[in-house]
Amino acid sequence: MFQFKEKISIKIMGIIILLLLIITAIRIVTKDGNNKTNTETEDYKPMIGISADSLVIERWQRDVEILKNKGEEAGYNVEVVNAYEDADKQKQQIKSLIEQKAKVIFIIAYDKDSLSEVIEEARRKNIIIISYDRLIRNANVDAYVSFDNVAVGEYMAKALVEKVPKGNYVIINGSSKDNNSTMFNEGYYNILQEYIDKEDIKIVKEVWAEDWREEFAYDAVSELLEEGIKIDGIIGANDRLAESSISVLSEYGLVGKVPVVGHDADISACQNIIEGKQLMTVYKPIKNLAEGAFKVAMSLLAKQDQKSEETIFDGTYDVPYFKFDAIPVDASNMKETVIADLFHKEEDIYR
């Protein structure tokens, strides 16, 4: 009888020990699981996407760098994608950002007319879409953040008219896929039309530089000079188009004799202005734009009331338009603008 009870006690003790081991194991696993979950939570960062049409042009590199830095400073993982001037590629990249559950996507559109469907998909998933410096048409984006691009065109045309109020003008527009090109063009004609109507100014050639390719500027100016047609002034929709025009003028010994205007305040344009090869450029304070765009995005993400002073019609919808001022720059105010803002170094311009 005693041996029987002893055997039962041993079995009970064995069961108790086994249960204690199981409970201890569960606690260890639970603790490890909790630690893993906590670590994963600590490592998690919400994501912001930046979709660029191309990063070839100097100024877009600056925009993206500022946006990326602002996002990372705010605790976001920032994914930058480059479409290399390919509309289909940009759509696929935006879809990928949607699949990665981006909270905000800043889009520098390659083709203003090709993104409405993918943006609709993003908005269905409550992703904030910022049309950055280029309006995306028929897309009903959350905000369009840009400069006063009509005013940019007006600055360029006004500077040229003040220098050459009569004569033959050449207009090299930007890409027709870029809505800014249309807005710049509107600005040119706001100033020029009065002189055209009086027959003081004649537009002897006007082209659209698809994909902002410099060869369109080069070919347009070359063809006129080869035909012996006098050119009195050239509007290049950006500084690269202006510089391409200047390279043709150089071949004909006309640099400095035919005023050329552009915009973006590229380093080469600023150098050309100081050296008398280019009349003026338009400086866009990119830091103001990028930081302003980020602030708008964060306010929208936090569902805070972020009212714009005006709207812009995208072809279907009126979308909030957050507008920033650009600054005309020539040799007289170079130091007070691009140099004072540390956009370029003085020693790099005055070489």
One Martini backbone bead per residue (centre of mass of N, CA, C, O) as a GRO file, in nm:
protein
  351
    1MET     BB    1   0.059   0.062  -0.022
    2PHE     BB    2   0.301   0.252   0.008
    3GLN     BB    3   0.408   0.208  -0.281
    4PHE     BB    4   0.158   0.315  -0.427
    5LYS     BB    5   0.165   0.604  -0.313
    6GLU     BB    6   0.451   0.668  -0.412
    7LYS     BB    7   0.389   0.643  -0.712
    8ILE     BB    8   0.178   0.866  -0.721
    9SER     BB    9   0.361   1.096  -0.621
   10ILE     BB   10   0.564   1.079  -0.850
   11LYS     BB   11   0.363   1.140  -1.077
   12ILE     BB   12   0.269   1.413  -0.973
   13MET     BB   13   0.544   1.545  -0.973
   14GLY     BB   14   0.594   1.507  -1.275
   15ILE     BB   15   0.353   1.676  -1.369
   16ILE     BB   16   0.432   1.937  -1.229
   17ILE     BB   17   0.705   1.973  -1.366
   18LEU     BB   18   0.595   1.974  -1.655
   19LEU     BB   19   0.412   2.221  -1.618
   20LEU     BB   20   0.636   2.417  -1.539
   21LEU     BB   21   0.793   2.392  -1.804
   22ILE     BB   22   0.567   2.486  -1.990
   23ILE     BB   23   0.520   2.763  -1.861
   24THR     BB   24   0.808   2.865  -1.900
   25ALA     BB   25   0.813   2.837  -2.209
   26ILE     BB   26   0.578   3.027  -2.266
   27ARG     BB   27   0.706   3.277  -2.139
   28ILE     BB   28   0.952   3.289  -2.323
   29VAL     BB   29   0.802   3.305  -2.591
   30THR     BB   30   0.633   3.553  -2.520
   31LYS     BB   31   0.868   3.739  -2.464
   32ASP     BB   32   1.003   3.712  -2.741
   33GLY     BB   33   0.756   3.801  -2.903
   34ASN     BB   34   0.732   4.081  -2.775
   35ASN     BB   35   1.013   4.179  -2.852
   36LYS     BB   36   0.976   4.150  -3.154
   37THR     BB   37   0.735   4.341  -3.180
   38ASN     BB   38   0.871   4.588  -3.057
   39THR     BB   39   1.101   4.603  -3.262
   40GLU     BB   40   0.928   4.630  -3.512
   41THR     BB   41   0.787   4.889  -3.418
   42GLU     BB   42   1.045   5.059  -3.387
   43ASP     BB   43   1.137   5.015  -3.700
   44TYR     BB   44   0.896   5.143  -3.804
   45LYS     BB   45   0.821   5.327  -4.112
   46PRO     BB   46   0.676   5.543  -4.276
   47MET     BB   47   0.590   5.626  -4.618
   48ILE     BB   48   0.748   5.814  -4.881
   49GLY     BB   49   0.694   5.937  -5.210
   50ILE     BB   50   0.909   6.001  -5.507
   51SER     BB   51   0.813   6.109  -5.836
   52ALA     BB   52   1.029   6.127  -6.107
   53ASP     BB   53   1.085   6.192  -6.436
   54SER     BB   54   1.374   6.330  -6.375
   55LEU     BB   55   1.747   6.388  -6.290
   56VAL     BB   56   1.909   6.572  -6.493
   57ILE     BB   57   1.816   6.825  -6.384
   58GLU     BB   58   1.938   7.020  -6.142
   59ARG     BB   59   1.680   7.114  -5.985
   60TRP     BB   60   1.552   6.831  -5.921
   61GLN     BB   61   1.772   6.741  -5.730
   62ARG     BB   62   1.708   6.952  -5.516
   63ASP     BB   63   1.418   6.888  -5.451
   64VAL     BB   64   1.455   6.591  -5.367
   65GLU     BB   65   1.655   6.637  -5.139
   66ILE     BB   66   1.469   6.808  -4.959
   67LEU     BB   67   1.231   6.612  -4.932
   68LYS     BB   68   1.392   6.378  -4.815
   69ASN     BB   69   1.499   6.522  -4.563
   70LYS     BB   70   1.225   6.597  -4.442
   71GLY     BB   71   1.119   6.309  -4.412
   72GLU     BB   72   1.348   6.193  -4.232
   73GLU     BB   73   1.319   6.403  -4.002
   74ALA     BB   74   1.006   6.296  -3.958
   75GLY     BB   75   1.035   5.959  -3.978
   76TYR     BB   76   1.069   5.867  -4.274
   77ASN     BB   77   1.048   5.665  -4.542
   78VAL     BB   78   1.222   5.733  -4.851
   79GLU     BB   79   1.105   5.697  -5.189
   80VAL     BB   80   1.292   5.712  -5.490
   81VAL     BB   81   1.180   5.770  -5.828
   82ASN     BB   82   1.281   5.712  -6.179
   83ALA     BB   83   1.147   5.745  -6.515
   84TYR     BB   84   1.314   5.847  -6.758
   85GLU     BB   85   1.096   5.968  -6.949
   86ASP     BB   86   0.845   5.752  -6.869
   87ALA     BB   87   0.517   5.705  -6.843
   88ASP     BB   88   0.487   5.400  -6.775
   89LYS     BB   89   0.700   5.393  -6.555
   90GLN     BB   90   0.564   5.594  -6.366
   91LYS     BB   91   0.308   5.433  -6.317
   92GLN     BB   92   0.446   5.180  -6.196
   93GLN     BB   93   0.586   5.329  -5.962
   94ILE     BB   94   0.328   5.431  -5.827
   95LYS     BB   95   0.205   5.153  -5.778
   96SER     BB   96   0.431   5.060  -5.591
   97LEU     BB   97   0.382   5.280  -5.375
   98ILE     BB   98   0.100   5.184  -5.310
   99GLU     BB   99   0.178   4.889  -5.225
  100GLN     BB  100   0.374   5.020  -4.992
  101LYS     BB  101   0.198   5.231  -4.835
  102ALA     BB  102   0.193   5.516  -4.887
  103LYS     BB  103   0.108   5.830  -4.757
  104VAL     BB  104   0.287   5.992  -4.969
  105ILE     BB  105   0.292   6.156  -5.304
  106PHE     BB  106   0.534   6.297  -5.501
  107ILE     BB  107   0.476   6.455  -5.828
  108ILE     BB  108   0.680   6.461  -6.122
  109ALA     BB  109   0.558   6.502  -6.421
  110TYR     BB  110   0.588   6.396  -6.745
  111ASP     BB  111   0.270   6.343  -6.807
  112LYS     BB  112  -0.018   6.523  -6.760
  113ASP     BB  113  -0.224   6.283  -6.910
  114SER     BB  114  -0.129   5.978  -6.762
  115LEU     BB  115  -0.228   5.975  -6.423
  116SER     BB  116  -0.532   5.956  -6.331
  117GLU     BB  117  -0.574   5.651  -6.263
  118VAL     BB  118  -0.348   5.608  -6.048
  119ILE     BB  119  -0.453   5.836  -5.862
  120GLU     BB  120  -0.727   5.714  -5.803
  121GLU     BB  121  -0.612   5.467  -5.660
  122ALA     BB  122  -0.470   5.623  -5.433
  123ARG     BB  123  -0.723   5.775  -5.320
  124ARG     BB  124  -0.879   5.516  -5.236
  125LYS     BB  125  -0.621   5.477  -5.017
  126ASN     BB  126  -0.556   5.758  -4.881
  127ILE     BB  127  -0.346   5.903  -5.058
  128ILE     BB  128  -0.136   6.161  -5.077
  129ILE     BB  129  -0.139   6.403  -5.350
  130ILE     BB  130   0.138   6.578  -5.497
  131SER     BB  131   0.166   6.830  -5.729
  132TYR     BB  132   0.496   6.896  -5.835
  133ASP     BB  133   0.531   7.182  -6.033
  134ARG     BB  134   0.318   6.987  -6.192
  135LEU     BB  135   0.039   6.958  -6.353
  136ILE     BB  136  -0.223   6.728  -6.322
  137ARG     BB  137  -0.458   6.609  -6.527
  138ASN     BB  138  -0.762   6.489  -6.433
  139ALA     BB  139  -0.696   6.405  -6.093
  140ASN     BB  140  -0.759   6.538  -5.818
  141VAL     BB  141  -0.560   6.645  -5.635
  142ASP     BB  142  -0.479   6.762  -5.324
  143ALA     BB  143  -0.220   6.924  -5.453
  144TYR     BB  144  -0.076   7.223  -5.594
  145VAL     BB  145   0.279   7.289  -5.605
  146SER     BB  146   0.400   7.615  -5.701
  147PHE     BB  147   0.456   7.847  -5.919
  148ASP     BB  148   0.420   8.138  -6.106
  149ASN     BB  149   0.424   8.052  -6.436
  150VAL     BB  150   0.315   8.297  -6.580
  151ALA     BB  151   0.515   8.499  -6.455
  152VAL     BB  152   0.768   8.373  -6.569
  153GLY     BB  153   0.699   8.440  -6.865
  154GLU     BB  154   0.678   8.746  -6.821
  155TYR     BB  155   0.965   8.804  -6.732
  156MET     BB  156   1.103   8.715  -6.993
  157ALA     BB  157   0.952   8.898  -7.198
  158LYS     BB  158   1.005   9.171  -7.063
  159ALA     BB  159   1.315   9.169  -7.081
  160LEU     BB  160   1.323   9.155  -7.393
  161VAL     BB  161   1.152   9.409  -7.460
  162GLU     BB  162   1.337   9.612  -7.311
  163LYS     BB  163   1.579   9.546  -7.504
  164VAL     BB  164   1.373   9.447  -7.761
  165PRO     BB  165   1.094   9.611  -7.898
  166LYS     BB  166   1.212   9.520  -8.185
  167GLY     BB  167   1.152   9.229  -8.392
  168ASN     BB  168   1.287   8.904  -8.408
  169TYR     BB  169   1.139   8.614  -8.272
  170VAL     BB  170   1.215   8.333  -8.057
  171ILE     BB  171   1.035   8.032  -7.953
  172ILE     BB  172   1.119   7.797  -7.690
  173ASN     BB  173   0.949   7.559  -7.585
  174GLY     BB  174   0.852   7.319  -7.407
  175SER     BB  175   0.692   7.057  -7.318
  176SER     BB  176   0.370   6.943  -7.395
  177LYS     BB  177   0.356   6.750  -7.131
  178ASP     BB  178   0.402   7.023  -6.980
  179ASN     BB  179   0.211   7.255  -6.820
  180ASN     BB  180   0.421   7.481  -6.782
  181SER     BB  181   0.461   7.552  -7.080
  182THR     BB  182   0.180   7.678  -7.112
  183MET     BB  183   0.216   7.896  -6.891
  184PHE     BB  184   0.456   8.038  -7.008
  185ASN     BB  185   0.325   8.107  -7.280
  186GLU     BB  186   0.111   8.288  -7.163
  187GLY     BB  187   0.314   8.494  -7.053
  188TYR     BB  188   0.444   8.586  -7.310
  189TYR     BB  189   0.172   8.688  -7.450
  190ASN     BB  190   0.093   8.899  -7.241
  191ILE     BB  191   0.336   9.080  -7.352
  192LEU     BB  192   0.362   9.043  -7.679
  193GLN     BB  193   0.087   9.101  -7.823
  194GLU     BB  194   0.100   9.409  -7.845
  195TYR     BB  195   0.355   9.403  -8.039
  196ILE     BB  196   0.232   9.225  -8.257
  197ASP     BB  197  -0.012   9.406  -8.329
  198LYS     BB  198   0.199   9.649  -8.408
  199GLU     BB  199   0.450   9.509  -8.559
  200ASP     BB  200   0.719   9.506  -8.380
  201ILE     BB  201   0.673   9.198  -8.347
  202LYS     BB  202   0.814   8.884  -8.472
  203ILE     BB  203   0.738   8.546  -8.508
  204VAL     BB  204   0.960   8.336  -8.681
  205LYS     BB  205   0.972   8.115  -8.438
  206GLU     BB  206   0.794   7.815  -8.306
  207VAL     BB  207   0.862   7.570  -8.053
  208TRP     BB  208   0.850   7.231  -7.921
  209ALA     BB  209   1.035   7.068  -7.667
  210GLU     BB  210   1.052   6.759  -7.649
  211ASP     BB  211   1.154   6.663  -7.342
  212TRP     BB  212   1.350   6.912  -7.334
  213ARG     BB  213   1.518   6.919  -7.591
  214GLU     BB  214   1.793   7.091  -7.718
  215GLU     BB  215   1.773   7.032  -8.030
  216PHE     BB  216   1.532   7.217  -8.086
  217ALA     BB  217   1.685   7.479  -8.046
  218TYR     BB  218   1.922   7.436  -8.233
  219ASP     BB  219   1.759   7.391  -8.496
  220ALA     BB  220   1.591   7.652  -8.504
  221VAL     BB  221   1.830   7.853  -8.513
  222SER     BB  222   1.988   7.733  -8.748
  223GLU     BB  223   1.776   7.757  -8.973
  224LEU     BB  224   1.753   8.064  -8.973
  225LEU     BB  225   2.055   8.135  -9.023
  226GLU     BB  226   2.083   7.971  -9.287
  227GLU     BB  227   1.848   8.159  -9.423
  228GLY     BB  228   1.909   8.467  -9.322
  229ILE     BB  229   1.755   8.519  -9.059
  230LYS     BB  230   1.684   8.751  -8.838
  231ILE     BB  231   1.779   8.780  -8.489
  232ASP     BB  232   1.672   8.959  -8.179
  233GLY     BB  233   1.530   8.717  -8.004
  234ILE     BB  234   1.530   8.471  -7.721
  235ILE     BB  235   1.314   8.213  -7.599
  236GLY     BB  236   1.380   7.998  -7.328
  237ALA     BB  237   1.209   7.788  -7.115
  238ASN     BB  238   1.506   7.719  -7.040
  239ASP     BB  239   1.845   7.712  -6.985
  240ARG     BB  240   1.908   7.483  -7.184
  241LEU     BB  241   1.774   7.615  -7.431
  242ALA     BB  242   1.936   7.872  -7.419
  243GLU     BB  243   2.219   7.740  -7.445
  244SER     BB  244   2.170   7.613  -7.722
  245SER     BB  245   2.130   7.883  -7.865
  246ILE     BB  246   2.410   8.002  -7.794
  247SER     BB  247   2.578   7.792  -7.951
  248VAL     BB  248   2.485   7.898  -8.227
  249LEU     BB  249   2.566   8.194  -8.200
  250SER     BB  250   2.867   8.127  -8.176
  251GLU     BB  251   2.901   8.020  -8.473
  252TYR     BB  252   2.802   8.334  -8.574
  253GLY     BB  253   2.900   8.570  -8.381
  254LEU     BB  254   2.625   8.641  -8.166
  255VAL     BB  255   2.724   8.666  -7.893
  256GLY     BB  256   2.558   8.934  -7.722
  257LYS     BB  257   2.370   9.037  -7.973
  258VAL     BB  258   2.157   8.817  -7.883
  259PRO     BB  259   1.908   8.795  -7.681
  260VAL     BB  260   1.874   8.567  -7.395
  261VAL     BB  261   1.626   8.366  -7.234
  262GLY     BB  262   1.547   8.208  -6.912
  263HIS     BB  263   1.511   7.926  -6.670
  264ASP     BB  264   1.640   7.824  -6.314
  265ALA     BB  265   1.936   7.910  -6.242
  266ASP     BB  266   2.165   7.788  -6.360
  267ILE     BB  267   2.497   7.792  -6.349
  268SER     BB  268   2.546   7.849  -6.654
  269ALA     BB  269   2.353   8.091  -6.670
  270CYS     BB  270   2.492   8.270  -6.462
  271GLN     BB  271   2.756   8.282  -6.616
  272ASN     BB  272   2.638   8.399  -6.883
  273ILE     BB  273   2.539   8.663  -6.762
  274ILE     BB  274   2.815   8.773  -6.661
  275GLU     BB  275   2.937   8.726  -6.970
  276GLY     BB  276   2.697   8.826  -7.182
  277LYS     BB  277   2.517   8.572  -7.313
  278GLN     BB  278   2.283   8.632  -7.106
  279LEU     BB  279   2.029   8.823  -6.986
  280MET     BB  280   1.835   8.605  -6.827
  281THR     BB  281   1.660   8.473  -6.542
  282VAL     BB  282   1.474   8.242  -6.328
  283TYR     BB  283   1.427   8.226  -5.986
  284LYS     BB  284   1.365   7.937  -5.782
  285PRO     BB  285   1.287   7.886  -5.453
  286ILE     BB  286   1.312   7.563  -5.369
  287LYS     BB  287   1.301   7.553  -5.064
  288ASN     BB  288   1.022   7.678  -5.036
  289LEU     BB  289   0.869   7.468  -5.202
  290ALA     BB  290   0.946   7.201  -5.059
  291GLU     BB  291   0.866   7.286  -4.771
  292GLY     BB  292   0.575   7.362  -4.845
  293ALA     BB  293   0.487   7.085  -4.954
  294PHE     BB  294   0.539   6.928  -4.693
  295LYS     BB  295   0.346   7.087  -4.514
  296VAL     BB  296   0.091   7.023  -4.670
  297ALA     BB  297   0.107   6.715  -4.647
  298MET     BB  298   0.102   6.698  -4.332
  299SER     BB  299  -0.170   6.838  -4.296
  300LEU     BB  300  -0.337   6.637  -4.462
  301LEU     BB  301  -0.257   6.385  -4.298
  302ALA     BB  302  -0.376   6.529  -4.024
  303LYS     BB  303  -0.647   6.674  -4.107
  304GLN     BB  304  -0.587   6.962  -4.166
  305ASP     BB  305  -0.651   7.286  -4.233
  306GLN     BB  306  -0.556   7.357  -4.585
  307LYS     BB  307  -0.566   7.656  -4.731
  308SER     BB  308  -0.596   7.801  -5.031
  309GLU     BB  309  -0.609   8.093  -5.219
  310GLU     BB  310  -0.629   7.893  -5.469
  311THR     BB  311  -0.725   7.762  -5.782
  312ILE     BB  312  -0.702   7.494  -6.034
  313PHE     BB  313  -0.770   7.382  -6.349
  314ASP     BB  314  -0.738   7.031  -6.469
  315GLY     BB  315  -1.014   6.982  -6.671
  316THR     BB  316  -1.223   6.890  -6.415
  317TYR     BB  317  -1.084   7.023  -6.163
  318ASP     BB  318  -1.058   7.200  -5.862
  319VAL     BB  319  -0.745   7.273  -5.726
  320PRO     BB  320  -0.524   7.327  -5.499
  321TYR     BB  321  -0.313   7.632  -5.497
  322PHE     BB  322   0.030   7.660  -5.416
  323LYS     BB  323   0.193   7.970  -5.437
  324PHE     BB  324   0.506   8.082  -5.566
  325ASP     BB  325   0.775   8.294  -5.594
  326ALA     BB  326   0.958   8.439  -5.842
  327ILE     BB  327   1.290   8.557  -5.979
  328PRO     BB  328   1.436   8.789  -6.151
  329VAL     BB  329   1.765   8.752  -6.319
  330ASP     BB  330   2.065   8.941  -6.326
  331ALA     BB  331   2.357   9.111  -6.295
  332SER     BB  332   2.232   9.315  -6.071
  333ASN     BB  333   2.102   9.052  -5.867
  334MET     BB  334   2.276   8.798  -5.807
  335LYS     BB  335   2.375   8.841  -5.506
  336GLU     BB  336   2.072   8.887  -5.383
  337THR     BB  337   1.991   8.587  -5.462
  338VAL     BB  338   2.146   8.312  -5.536
  339ILE     BB  339   2.378   8.379  -5.333
  340ALA     BB  340   2.224   8.455  -5.072
  341ASP     BB  341   2.070   8.158  -5.086
  342LEU     BB  342   2.290   7.937  -5.171
  343PHE     BB  343   2.249   7.821  -5.462
  344HIS     BB  344   2.521   7.966  -5.527
  345LYS     BB  345   2.847   8.030  -5.569
  346GLU     BB  346   3.037   8.295  -5.638
  347GLU     BB  347   3.294   8.140  -5.754
  348ASP     BB  348   3.116   7.985  -5.975
  349ILE     BB  349   3.021   8.240  -6.134
  350TYR     BB  350   3.291   8.413  -6.080
  351ARG     BB  351   3.550   8.284  -6.286
   0.00000   0.00000   0.00000
